[in-house]
Amino acid sequence: MTRKRIFEIIEKSKPGDTASAAFDWFIIVLITVNITAVIAASFTDIEKGYSFALSSFEYFSITVFTAEYILR
């Protein structure tokens, strides 16, 4: 992939650009699930039972958002 194509995918999708639209939706879903995970983690009962899953998801999210930031 060229740098220009990576930039096109990361920026707001243009009509007909499936890869860019998929990336946009992936980021929107990731942000939404992150908000849900933060809210869930605030409840001690949920946090105790799912601490490994929440931590793993947090590390995955940090990796994705860092990669996106670097690519921008």
Gaussian input, Z-matrix of N, CA and C with variables (Angstrom, degrees):
# hf/3-21g

backbone

0 1
 N
 C     1     B1
 C     2     B2     1     A1
 N     3     B3     2     A2     1     D1
 C     4     B4     3     A3     2     D2
 C     5     B5     4     A4     3     D3
 N     6     B6     5     A5     4     D4
 C     7     B7     6     A6     5     D5
 C     8     B8     7     A7     6     D6
 N     9     B9     8     A8     7     D7
 C    10    B10     9     A9     8     D8
 C    11    B11    10    A10     9     D9
 N    12    B12    11    A11    10    D10
 C    13    B13    12    A12    11    D11
 C    14    B14    13    A13    12    D12
 N    15    B15    14    A14    13    D13
 C    16    B16    15    A15    14    D14
 C    17    B17    16    A16    15    D15
 N    18    B18    17    A17    16    D16
 C    19    B19    18    A18    17    D17
 C    20    B20    19    A19    18    D18
 N    21    B21    20    A20    19    D19
 C    22    B22    21    A21    20    D20
 C    23    B23    22    A22    21    D21
 N    24    B24    23    A23    22    D22
 C    25    B25    24    A24    23    D23
 C    26    B26    25    A25    24    D24
 N    27    B27    26    A26    25    D25
 C    28    B28    27    A27    26    D26
 C    29    B29    28    A28    27    D27
 N    30    B30    29    A29    28    D28
 C    31    B31    30    A30    29    D29
 C    32    B32    31    A31    30    D30
 N    33    B33    32    A32    31    D31
 C    34    B34    33    A33    32    D32
 C    35    B35    34    A34    33    D33
 N    36    B36    35    A35    34    D34
 C    37    B37    36    A36    35    D35
 C    38    B38    37    A37    36    D36
 N    39    B39    38    A38    37    D37
 C    40    B40    39    A39    38    D38
 C    41    B41    40    A40    39    D39
 N    42    B42    41    A41    40    D40
 C    43    B43    42    A42    41    D41
 C    44    B44    43    A43    42    D42
 N    45    B45    44    A44    43    D43
 C    46    B46    45    A45    44    D44
 C    47    B47    46    A46    45    D45
 N    48    B48    47    A47    46    D46
 C    49    B49    48    A48    47    D47
 C    50    B50    49    A49    48    D48
 N    51    B51    50    A50    49    D49
 C    52    B52    51    A51    50    D50
 C    53    B53    52    A52    51    D51
 N    54    B54    53    A53    52    D52
 C    55    B55    54    A54    53    D53
 C    56    B56    55    A55    54    D54
 N    57    B57    56    A56    55    D55
 C    58    B58    57    A57    56    D56
 C    59    B59    58    A58    57    D57
 N    60    B60    59    A59    58    D58
 C    61    B61    60    A60    59    D59
 C    62    B62    61    A61    60    D60
 N    63    B63    62    A62    61    D61
 C    64    B64    63    A63    62    D62
 C    65    B65    64    A64    63    D63
 N    66    B66    65    A65    64    D64
 C    67    B67    66    A66    65    D65
 C    68    B68    67    A67    66    D66
 N    69    B69    68    A68    67    D67
 C    70    B70    69    A69    68    D68
 C    71    B71    70    A70    69    D69
 N    72    B72    71    A71    70    D70
 C    73    B73    72    A72    71    D71
 C    74    B74    73    A73    72    D72
 N    75    B75    74    A74    73    D73
 C    76    B76    75    A75    74    D74
 C    77    B77    76    A76    75    D75
 N    78    B78    77    A77    76    D76
 C    79    B79    78    A78    77    D77
 C    80    B80    79    A79    78    D78
 N    81    B81    80    A80    79    D79
 C    82    B82    81    A81    80    D80
 C    83    B83    82    A82    81    D81
 N    84    B84    83    A83    82    D82
 C    85    B85    84    A84    83    D83
 C    86    B86    85    A85    84    D84
 N    87    B87    86    A86    85    D85
 C    88    B88    87    A87    86    D86
 C    89    B89    88    A88    87    D87
 N    90    B90    89    A89    88    D88
 C    91    B91    90    A90    89    D89
 C    92    B92    91    A91    90    D90
 N    93    B93    92    A92    91    D91
 C    94    B94    93    A93    92    D92
 C    95    B95    94    A94    93    D93
 N    96    B96    95    A95    94    D94
 C    97    B97    96    A96    95    D95
 C    98    B98    97    A97    96    D96
 N    99    B99    98    A98    97    D97
 C   100   B100    99    A99    98    D98
 C   101   B101   100   A100    99    D99
 N   102   B102   101   A101   100   D100
 C   103   B103   102   A102   101   D101
 C   104   B104   103   A103   102   D102
 N   105   B105   104   A104   103   D103
 C   106   B106   105   A105   104   D104
 C   107   B107   106   A106   105   D105
 N   108   B108   107   A107   106   D106
 C   109   B109   108   A108   107   D107
 C   110   B110   109   A109   108   D108
 N   111   B111   110   A110   109   D109
 C   112   B112   111   A111   110   D110
 C   113   B113   112   A112   111   D111
 N   114   B114   113   A113   112   D112
 C   115   B115   114   A114   113   D113
 C   116   B116   115   A115   114   D114
 N   117   B117   116   A116   115   D115
 C   118   B118   117   A117   116   D116
 C   119   B119   118   A118   117   D117
 N   120   B120   119   A119   118   D118
 C   121   B121   120   A120   119   D119
 C   122   B122   121   A121   120   D120
 N   123   B123   122   A122   121   D121
 C   124   B124   123   A123   122   D122
 C   125   B125   124   A124   123   D123
 N   126   B126   125   A125   124   D124
 C   127   B127   126   A126   125   D125
 C   128   B128   127   A127   126   D126
 N   129   B129   128   A128   127   D127
 C   130   B130   129   A129   128   D128
 C   131   B131   130   A130   129   D129
 N   132   B132   131   A131   130   D130
 C   133   B133   132   A132   131   D131
 C   134   B134   133   A133   132   D132
 N   135   B135   134   A134   133   D133
 C   136   B136   135   A135   134   D134
 C   137   B137   136   A136   135   D135
 N   138   B138   137   A137   136   D136
 C   139   B139   138   A138   137   D137
 C   140   B140   139   A139   138   D138
 N   141   B141   140   A140   139   D139
 C   142   B142   141   A141   140   D140
 C   143   B143   142   A142   141   D141
 N   144   B144   143   A143   142   D142
 C   145   B145   144   A144   143   D143
 C   146   B146   145   A145   144   D144
 N   147   B147   146   A146   145   D145
 C   148   B148   147   A147   146   D146
 C   149   B149   148   A148   147   D147
 N   150   B150   149   A149   148   D148
 C   151   B151   150   A150   149   D149
 C   152   B152   151   A151   150   D150
 N   153   B153   152   A152   151   D151
 C   154   B154   153   A153   152   D152
 C   155   B155   154   A154   153   D153
 N   156   B156   155   A155   154   D154
 C   157   B157   156   A156   155   D155
 C   158   B158   157   A157   156   D156
 N   159   B159   158   A158   157   D157
 C   160   B160   159   A159   158   D158
 C   161   B161   160   A160   159   D159
 N   162   B162   161   A161   160   D160
 C   163   B163   162   A162   161   D161
 C   164   B164   163   A163   162   D162
 N   165   B165   164   A164   163   D163
 C   166   B166   165   A165   164   D164
 C   167   B167   166   A166   165   D165
 N   168   B168   167   A167   166   D166
 C   169   B169   168   A168   167   D167
 C   170   B170   169   A169   168   D168
 N   171   B171   170   A170   169   D169
 C   172   B172   171   A171   170   D170
 C   173   B173   172   A172   171   D171
 N   174   B174   173   A173   172   D172
 C   175   B175   174   A174   173   D173
 C   176   B176   175   A175   174   D174
 N   177   B177   176   A176   175   D175
 C   178   B178   177   A177   176   D176
 C   179   B179   178   A178   177   D177
 N   180   B180   179   A179   178   D178
 C   181   B181   180   A180   179   D179
 C   182   B182   181   A181   180   D180
 N   183   B183   182   A182   181   D181
 C   184   B184   183   A183   182   D182
 C   185   B185   184   A184   183   D183
 N   186   B186   185   A185   184   D184
 C   187   B187   186   A186   185   D185
 C   188   B188   187   A187   186   D186
 N   189   B189   188   A188   187   D187
 C   190   B190   189   A189   188   D188
 C   191   B191   190   A190   189   D189
 N   192   B192   191   A191   190   D190
 C   193   B193   192   A192   191   D191
 C   194   B194   193   A193   192   D192
 N   195   B195   194   A194   193   D193
 C   196   B196   195   A195   194   D194
 C   197   B197   196   A196   195   D195
 N   198   B198   197   A197   196   D196
 C   199   B199   198   A198   197   D197
 C   200   B200   199   A199   198   D198
 N   201   B201   200   A200   199   D199
 C   202   B202   201   A201   200   D200
 C   203   B203   202   A202   201   D201
 N   204   B204   203   A203   202   D202
 C   205   B205   204   A204   203   D203
 C   206   B206   205   A205   204   D204
 N   207   B207   206   A206   205   D205
 C   208   B208   207   A207   206   D206
 C   209   B209   208   A208   207   D207
 N   210   B210   209   A209   208   D208
 C   211   B211   210   A210   209   D209
 C   212   B212   211   A211   210   D210
 N   213   B213   212   A212   211   D211
 C   214   B214   213   A213   212   D212
 C   215   B215   214   A214   213   D213

   B1=1.4571
   B2=1.5245
   B3=1.2640
   B4=1.4584
   B5=1.5126
   B6=1.3042
   B7=1.4644
   B8=1.5234
   B9=1.3265
   B10=1.4666
   B11=1.5362
   B12=1.3357
   B13=1.4592
   B14=1.5303
   B15=1.3237
   B16=1.4615
   B17=1.5230
   B18=1.3322
   B19=1.4649
   B20=1.5284
   B21=1.3393
   B22=1.4652
   B23=1.5273
   B24=1.3281
   B25=1.4680
   B26=1.5229
   B27=1.3219
   B28=1.4687
   B29=1.5253
   B30=1.3101
   B31=1.4637
   B32=1.5235
   B33=1.3279
   B34=1.4663
   B35=1.5257
   B36=1.3247
   B37=1.4592
   B38=1.5242
   B39=1.3203
   B40=1.4576
   B41=1.5259
   B42=1.3187
   B43=1.4653
   B44=1.5335
   B45=1.3287
   B46=1.4495
   B47=1.5222
   B48=1.3164
   B49=1.4712
   B50=1.5258
   B51=1.3204
   B52=1.4547
   B53=1.5254
   B54=1.3232
   B55=1.4639
   B56=1.5250
   B57=1.3081
   B58=1.4601
   B59=1.5256
   B60=1.3107
   B61=1.4688
   B62=1.5253
   B63=1.3191
   B64=1.4704
   B65=1.5237
   B66=1.3268
   B67=1.4611
   B68=1.5226
   B69=1.3355
   B70=1.4661
   B71=1.5276
   B72=1.3241
   B73=1.4610
   B74=1.5236
   B75=1.3330
   B76=1.4596
   B77=1.5276
   B78=1.3249
   B79=1.4645
   B80=1.5351
   B81=1.3250
   B82=1.4671
   B83=1.5272
   B84=1.3271
   B85=1.4646
   B86=1.5239
   B87=1.3325
   B88=1.4572
   B89=1.5271
   B90=1.3169
   B91=1.4663
   B92=1.5292
   B93=1.3267
   B94=1.4613
   B95=1.5360
   B96=1.3269
   B97=1.4672
   B98=1.5279
   B99=1.3322
   B100=1.4623
   B101=1.5192
   B102=1.3071
   B103=1.4665
   B104=1.5271
   B105=1.3234
   B106=1.4567
   B107=1.5313
   B108=1.3275
   B109=1.4654
   B110=1.5268
   B111=1.3250
   B112=1.4673
   B113=1.5293
   B114=1.3050
   B115=1.4633
   B116=1.5249
   B117=1.3288
   B118=1.4630
   B119=1.5225
   B120=1.3141
   B121=1.4639
   B122=1.5255
   B123=1.3088
   B124=1.4612
   B125=1.5316
   B126=1.3197
   B127=1.4576
   B128=1.5247
   B129=1.3153
   B130=1.4673
   B131=1.5249
   B132=1.3185
   B133=1.4666
   B134=1.5246
   B135=1.3033
   B136=1.4613
   B137=1.5256
   B138=1.3136
   B139=1.4644
   B140=1.5224
   B141=1.3251
   B142=1.4726
   B143=1.5167
   B144=1.3018
   B145=1.4635
   B146=1.5133
   B147=1.3063
   B148=1.4610
   B149=1.5266
   B150=1.3076
   B151=1.4681
   B152=1.5269
   B153=1.3498
   B154=1.4632
   B155=1.5211
   B156=1.3246
   B157=1.4672
   B158=1.5256
   B159=1.3273
   B160=1.4638
   B161=1.5328
   B162=1.3356
   B163=1.4678
   B164=1.5274
   B165=1.3184
   B166=1.4667
   B167=1.5231
   B168=1.3275
   B169=1.4597
   B170=1.5233
   B171=1.3226
   B172=1.4635
   B173=1.5287
   B174=1.3248
   B175=1.4676
   B176=1.5257
   B177=1.3454
   B178=1.4582
   B179=1.5275
   B180=1.3278
   B181=1.4650
   B182=1.5181
   B183=1.3205
   B184=1.4654
   B185=1.5239
   B186=1.3243
   B187=1.4630
   B188=1.5286
   B189=1.3220
   B190=1.4681
   B191=1.5297
   B192=1.3292
   B193=1.4630
   B194=1.5318
   B195=1.3294
   B196=1.4638
   B197=1.5259
   B198=1.3340
   B199=1.4665
   B200=1.5314
   B201=1.3267
   B202=1.4574
   B203=1.5288
   B204=1.3168
   B205=1.4634
   B206=1.5286
   B207=1.3180
   B208=1.4692
   B209=1.5175
   B210=1.3278
   B211=1.4710
   B212=1.5233
   B213=1.3197
   B214=1.4602
   B215=1.5135
   A1=109.85
   A2=114.78
   A3=118.97
   A4=110.34
   A5=115.32
   A6=119.91
   A7=110.84
   A8=116.01
   A9=119.84
   A10=110.64
   A11=116.77
   A12=120.03
   A13=110.88
   A14=117.20
   A15=120.42
   A16=109.90
   A17=116.31
   A18=120.51
   A19=110.35
   A20=117.69
   A21=121.30
   A22=111.12
   A23=116.82
   A24=120.34
   A25=110.59
   A26=116.94
   A27=120.50
   A28=112.17
   A29=117.31
   A30=120.13
   A31=110.70
   A32=117.10
   A33=122.41
   A34=109.53
   A35=115.27
   A36=119.53
   A37=112.05
   A38=113.14
   A39=120.95
   A40=107.36
   A41=117.24
   A42=119.15
   A43=111.56
   A44=115.87
   A45=121.14
   A46=115.23
   A47=117.80
   A48=120.74
   A49=108.66
   A50=115.56
   A51=121.59
   A52=112.35
   A53=117.94
   A54=121.29
   A55=110.96
   A56=116.25
   A57=120.37
   A58=111.18
   A59=116.98
   A60=120.63
   A61=110.32
   A62=117.40
   A63=120.90
   A64=110.51
   A65=117.20
   A66=120.52
   A67=110.74
   A68=117.05
   A69=121.43
   A70=110.34
   A71=117.28
   A72=120.78
   A73=111.24
   A74=117.34
   A75=120.56
   A76=110.73
   A77=117.03
   A78=121.34
   A79=110.62
   A80=117.38
   A81=120.69
   A82=110.93
   A83=116.51
   A84=120.72
   A85=110.02
   A86=117.73
   A87=121.06
   A88=111.35
   A89=117.30
   A90=120.94
   A91=110.48
   A92=117.03
   A93=121.58
   A94=111.34
   A95=116.43
   A96=119.83
   A97=110.00
   A98=118.01
   A99=120.74
   A100=111.45
   A101=116.73
   A102=120.36
   A103=109.96
   A104=116.49
   A105=120.95
   A106=111.11
   A107=117.03
   A108=121.04
   A109=111.53
   A110=117.09
   A111=120.35
   A112=109.97
   A113=116.77
   A114=120.34
   A115=109.98
   A116=117.39
   A117=120.97
   A118=111.25
   A119=117.21
   A120=121.33
   A121=111.78
   A122=117.06
   A123=119.70
   A124=112.04
   A125=116.73
   A126=121.25
   A127=108.12
   A128=117.53
   A129=120.93
   A130=112.83
   A131=118.18
   A132=120.35
   A133=111.21
   A134=116.47
   A135=121.11
   A136=110.12
   A137=116.63
   A138=121.06
   A139=111.35
   A140=117.53
   A141=120.86
   A142=111.31
   A143=117.46
   A144=121.29
   A145=114.65
   A146=116.59
   A147=120.32
   A148=112.70
   A149=117.74
   A150=120.12
   A151=111.94
   A152=118.19
   A153=119.78
   A154=110.97
   A155=116.95
   A156=120.91
   A157=110.88
   A158=116.54
   A159=120.02
   A160=111.26
   A161=116.78
   A162=120.33
   A163=110.98
   A164=116.52
   A165=120.49
   A166=110.77
   A167=115.74
   A168=119.88
   A169=110.96
   A170=116.70
   A171=120.76
   A172=111.01
   A173=117.37
   A174=120.60
   A175=111.52
   A176=116.78
   A177=120.73
   A178=110.33
   A179=116.62
   A180=121.51
   A181=111.81
   A182=116.29
   A183=120.02
   A184=110.10
   A185=116.67
   A186=120.92
   A187=111.29
   A188=116.94
   A189=121.14
   A190=110.87
   A191=117.16
   A192=120.16
   A193=111.81
   A194=117.51
   A195=120.89
   A196=109.63
   A197=116.85
   A198=120.62
   A199=110.66
   A200=116.93
   A201=120.42
   A202=110.56
   A203=116.71
   A204=121.25
   A205=110.32
   A206=117.22
   A207=121.04
   A208=110.82
   A209=116.71
   A210=120.28
   A211=112.45
   A212=116.74
   A213=119.04
   A214=109.70
   D1=145.43
   D2=176.60
   D3=-89.79
   D4=162.73
   D5=179.01
   D6=-61.37
   D7=-36.76
   D8=-179.50
   D9=-63.52
   D10=-41.85
   D11=-178.88
   D12=-67.66
   D13=-40.42
   D14=176.73
   D15=-59.96
   D16=-43.45
   D17=178.55
   D18=-62.17
   D19=-41.70
   D20=179.32
   D21=-62.50
   D22=-38.32
   D23=-179.26
   D24=-69.59
   D25=-40.97
   D26=-176.86
   D27=-72.89
   D28=-34.05
   D29=179.30
   D30=-73.80
   D31=171.84
   D32=-179.91
   D33=-54.87
   D34=135.86
   D35=-174.24
   D36=-69.41
   D37=145.60
   D38=173.73
   D39=-97.19
   D40=155.87
   D41=-179.95
   D42=-54.79
   D43=130.01
   D44=177.44
   D45=90.33
   D46=-5.71
   D47=179.25
   D48=-92.85
   D49=93.53
   D50=-174.80
   D51=-64.93
   D52=-42.45
   D53=-178.46
   D54=-62.43
   D55=-42.68
   D56=179.99
   D57=-67.99
   D58=-40.58
   D59=178.01
   D60=-64.80
   D61=-41.34
   D62=178.20
   D63=-63.67
   D64=-40.95
   D65=178.07
   D66=-63.78
   D67=-43.24
   D68=178.13
   D69=-58.17
   D70=-47.29
   D71=-179.69
   D72=-66.13
   D73=-38.28
   D74=178.03
   D75=-59.71
   D76=-45.14
   D77=-179.52
   D78=-66.58
   D79=-40.67
   D80=178.37
   D81=-62.19
   D82=-45.08
   D83=179.17
   D84=-65.64
   D85=-41.60
   D86=179.67
   D87=-61.76
   D88=-42.48
   D89=177.43
   D90=-63.38
   D91=-44.66
   D92=-179.67
   D93=-62.26
   D94=-44.18
   D95=179.46
   D96=-67.75
   D97=-34.60
   D98=176.04
   D99=-62.20
   D100=-43.68
   D101=177.94
   D102=-61.44
   D103=-43.38
   D104=178.18
   D105=-62.90
   D106=-41.01
   D107=179.92
   D108=-65.40
   D109=-38.58
   D110=178.36
   D111=-65.56
   D112=-42.24
   D113=177.73
   D114=-64.44
   D115=-44.08
   D116=179.63
   D117=-63.48
   D118=-38.19
   D119=-179.08
   D120=-68.26
   D121=-19.60
   D122=-179.88
   D123=-75.31
   D124=-16.69
   D125=175.72
   D126=-92.30
   D127=119.52
   D128=-173.39
   D129=-63.36
   D130=-33.30
   D131=179.69
   D132=-64.64
   D133=-43.86
   D134=179.75
   D135=-70.63
   D136=-42.35
   D137=-176.95
   D138=-62.07
   D139=-39.67
   D140=-179.82
   D141=-64.29
   D142=-42.24
   D143=-177.13
   D144=-76.83
   D145=-26.05
   D146=-174.16
   D147=-123.58
   D148=26.09
   D149=-174.79
   D150=-62.07
   D151=-39.29
   D152=179.52
   D153=-65.86
   D154=-44.34
   D155=-179.92
   D156=-64.37
   D157=-42.64
   D158=179.77
   D159=-66.02
   D160=-40.10
   D161=178.47
   D162=-66.71
   D163=-42.48
   D164=178.79
   D165=-62.19
   D166=-44.08
   D167=178.55
   D168=-63.69
   D169=-38.55
   D170=178.03
   D171=-61.28
   D172=-45.29
   D173=179.10
   D174=-65.25
   D175=-39.51
   D176=176.49
   D177=-60.94
   D178=-46.06
   D179=-179.30
   D180=-63.13
   D181=-43.27
   D182=178.67
   D183=-60.51
   D184=-41.90
   D185=179.18
   D186=-62.52
   D187=-45.91
   D188=-179.23
   D189=-64.68
   D190=-47.11
   D191=-178.55
   D192=-66.92
   D193=-34.23
   D194=177.44
   D195=-67.80
   D196=-44.56
   D197=178.20
   D198=-60.56
   D199=-43.01
   D200=178.73
   D201=-61.99
   D202=-43.15
   D203=-179.79
   D204=-62.64
   D205=-44.87
   D206=-179.88
   D207=-63.74
   D208=-41.79
   D209=-179.28
   D210=-67.98
   D211=-29.47
   D212=176.91
   D213=-69.76

